[in-house]
């Protein structure tokens, strides 16, 4: 794509690619293929109980965008990219594809022009009449898609955080609390990397009571990691340090300050806070965060922010900014604050 028209045409038809990918994850196509032995469309169709002719056309489309390779007459194998869409891949992106191209999130985007026109974000309210978290409580399909996507992406995010904080001095921290930490993947990653730490994961009762999903149990860290049921808008446990991974971007400035202020009160003394987000780079730098920001405009009341904006939130909530840390790809940032 070397010309402006080619580039714009590629953008116009970009959704075709993501929908072709998404259809494969919904049908579990990638789970029925591997990289070694080609399978025909007819064989896969019989396993999935779908139409073989239409499936062949879908597989051919997936091959055209690099997820499969067509090998022989109507035979297909996975590529490295396609392998990432298998359910059993350790870094599977299948759940994220099912969330972002699924019926709920897909429906939000049609409201984008009207939101910009009238200055009111949050397409979940426009489409479903309620906030995303409230919709998840009422809609089991969305709740399951959201949970699986967040769980699957945790491994990628945790590795970026560990890379960003490589060399950070954790020696003054005894108890570390991950606020709204879900099933505790980040907390457990920090515990494994820092044997002297003890961890707390704060999240809503329905999350921490889902005992079969808790990472501390899966990894044998129950003795060092405590799960606490609570609401970050009400209070947080006392700790020496706190992390907020992909939490503040869900909320507007006033809500973020409320969360950070509650943590500041809970600390009761010297403490640190680690804000983990897709920090928006300044000026004319292309970055995933600038696209993610439009998703957040559709999804709720929050936004992606620059490092300076996160620093301002910390200051307004009683924290003293203390630095920022990034992995090599700068996909995510860790903005830190301290209090006396």
N, C-alpha and C positions, 0 to 999 in steps of 0.2 A: 504494500500500500504506500505509493509514493506521492500521490496527488491529494489535494484537499478534497475533491469529490469522492475519491476512493475511501479516504479516512472517514468522511461523514457517512457514506453508505455503510461502511463497516459498523459504525456506531448505531445507525438506524436499525440494522438487522441483528444487532448483538443479542437481543432477547431471544431470538430463535435458538442461539447456541445454548443459553442457560436453560431454556425450556426443553430442548432435546436432552440435555444432561439430566434435568430433573425427572423427565419421564422415565429415564433409565433407572434412577434411584427408586421411584415409586413402584416400578414393576420388578425391582430387585434383579435387573438384567446382569449387573456387574458381579453379583454373587454367584451367577451360574456360568461365568467364564473365567479363564485363567490365562497366564502368559505363555504356557507351554503347549497345550494341546488345543488346536482349533475345534470349535463346535459350529455346526451349521445352525442357521436360523430355525430350521425345522425342529432340530433337537431341542434347542432352548425354548422354542414355542411350546413343545409338548411338555417340558418340565414346568413351564409357567402357566400352562393352560390358556394361551393367548393365540391370536390369529397369526399364522406363520408368514403370510405375505406382508402384512403391515409391520410385523416385527422386523422382517428383513430390511424394510425401508428405514425403520428407526435405527437399526444397528449400522446400516450404511451411513446414515447421517452422523451417528456417533463416531464412526471411523473418520469421517471428513473433518471432524474437529479435534482429532488426536486422542480420543479416549479408547478406541479400538483400532485394530488393523484387520483388514479383510484379507484372509489367507485362503486362496483357492476358491472353488465354486461355493459361494454363500457361506463360507466358514469364517469365523472371527476369533481373535485372541485379544486379551487385554494389553494395553500399553502401561508404562509406569504411571501415567496420569490416571488411566482408568482404574488401576489397582487402588488408588486412593478413595474410590467410591464403593469398594467392597465393605460389607459390614464388619468383617474380621480384621481389617487392616488396623495396626496399632495407632495410626494417625488418620483414621477414616474421616473423610469430609462428607460422607453420605448424609448424616443427620443435619449438617448445616445446609446442604443443598435442599433437603426436604423442608426445612424451615423457611429459607429465604425465597424459594420458588414455589412453596406450598400455597394453598388457597388463601390463607389469612394475610400473609405479608404481601403476596402478589396483588391482592385487592386494594392495598393501601395506596399504591403509587398513582392510581387514577385521580386521587384527590390533590396531587402536588400543585398543579396550576392554581386551583382555587385557594389553597392555603397561602400561596405567595400573594395572590390577589387581595385577600382580606386580612392577611397578617396574623392568622391563627393556625398554629401548627397542631399536630396530633390527629392523624388520619384514622387512628383506631376509634376515636370518639365518633368521627364522621361515618365510618363504615359499620361499626358494631355497637355504638352507643355507650361504650364504656372503655376504660383504660385497659392496656394490654394485660397487666397482671390480674385485673379483675376478670377479663375475658378468659384467661387461663384457668381460673377457678371454676368457671361455668362450662367451658368447652374442653372436653377431654382430649380431643384430637390435637388442639393447639397446645395444651399443656404438655402432652407427650412429645410433640415435635420440638417445643422450646427446651424441655429438659434434656432430651437426647442431644440437641445441637450444642447446648452449653457444656454438657459433659464431654462430648467428643472434642471440642475445641480447647478444652482446658489444658491438654498436654502441650499444644503449640504455645499457648499463652504462658504457661508456667516455665517452659524452657526459655522463652524470651526474657522473662523476669529474672531468672537465674543468671542468664548471660549478662543482662544489664547490671546486675548487682555483684558480679564476680569481682572479688577483691574488697567488697564493702565490709567494714568492721562491725560484726554483730556481737562482739564480746560484751558490750554493755547491756545487752538485751537478754532477759531471762524468760519472759513470757510475751508471746507474740500473738495478737488477735487478728484474724482475718474477718472483717466486717462484711456481712452478707456473702459469706464465703462458700455458700452452696454445700456440696458434699466434701469439700476440703482438699481439692487437688493441689492448689497452690500452697496451702498450709503444710501439707505433707511433703511437697517438694522442698520447701524451706527447712523442714525438720530433718529430712534426709541429708541435705547439704550442710546443716549446722547441728551436729549432735548435742550441743549444749542447750538448745532451745526447747521450751515447752510451748505448745500451741493451744489456742482456743479458736473455734469456728463459731461465729454468731450467725444465725439465720432463723427464719420463721419456723414455727413448730412443725408444719407439714413437711419441711425440708429435712430438718435434723432427725425427725422421727422415722424417716425412710431408711431404716438401719441397713438394708441390703445394699444401698448405694454408697455408704460412707467410705471414703478412701482410707481413713485411718485403720478401719477394720480390715480392708483388703490388703493393706501393706504392713499389718502388724504393728501399728503405731498407737494403739489404744492407750497405752500407759503414758504417752507424751502428748496426746491430743484430746482435748475435751470439746464436746459439742454442746452449745448453749442455745436454747430456744429464746428468741426475743425479737425486738423490732428496733432497728437502728434509729428510727424517728422518735423512739422513747428513751432508750438508754443503751449503754454498751458495758461489757465487763471491764474491770480494772486490768490493765496490762502495761508493759513497758513500751510496746510498739504496736501499731495498728496498720493494716493494709486494706485498701479499697480497690479491688481489681474490677475494672469495667463496671463501676457502680455510679460514680458521679455523672457520667455522661447520660445516664437515664433521667436526670432530674434538672430542673431549672436552678438558677443561681440561689434563690432563697431556700430551696429545698436542700441544695448542697451545703449551704452554710449551716443549716439546722443539723444535718448529719455530722459535719465536722465539729460543730460546737458540742454536740452530745458526746462525741469521742473525747474531746478536750476535757469536758467535765468528768468523764469516767476515769481518765488517767489519774487525776488527783495529784499529780506531781510531775517530775520530768518524764517525758515520753517522746516518741517519734511517730510520724505517720508517713506511709508510703502510698501515694496515689498512682495507680497503674492505669494508663489510658493510651489510646492512639492520639498522642499529642499532635496538634495541627502545626506544621512548620509555617513560619512567617513568610510573607511575600509570595512570589510567583513560583512556588515549588510544587510540582505534582505530587500527590500523596494519597494513599488509601483513606486517610482520615477525612479528607475533604469530600469523598464520596459517602463514607460512613455517616457523615454529618447530615446528609440529605435523607438517609434512611432513618436517622434519629428524629428528624423533622416529621417524618411520616409516623413513626412508631409511638412517640409520646411527647413529653414536655422538655426533654433534654437536648443536648447538643454535644458535638465534639469541640474541644477548646484548645487554644494555644497554651504553651507552657506558662506564659505570662498571665493568662486568664486563670489557670489553676493556682498559680502563686497568689493572685489576688484573692481567690476564694479562701485559701489557707490563712492569709493575713486577716481577712474579715471575720474569720471564725476563731481567732486567738492563737494561731500558730505562727511561728517564725520560719519562713522558707529557708531550706538548708541545702539545696542542690538538686540536680537532676541527673539521671543515668539512662543510657540507651544501649540496646544491643547493636551489633554491627549494621544491621539493615534498617535501624531506626524506625521499625514498624510500630513499636510501642515505646512509651517512655515511662520512667518512674520518677515522679516529682516528690521530693521529701520535705517534711516540715518537722520542727521540734517545738517543745514547750517546756518551760522551766517548772 
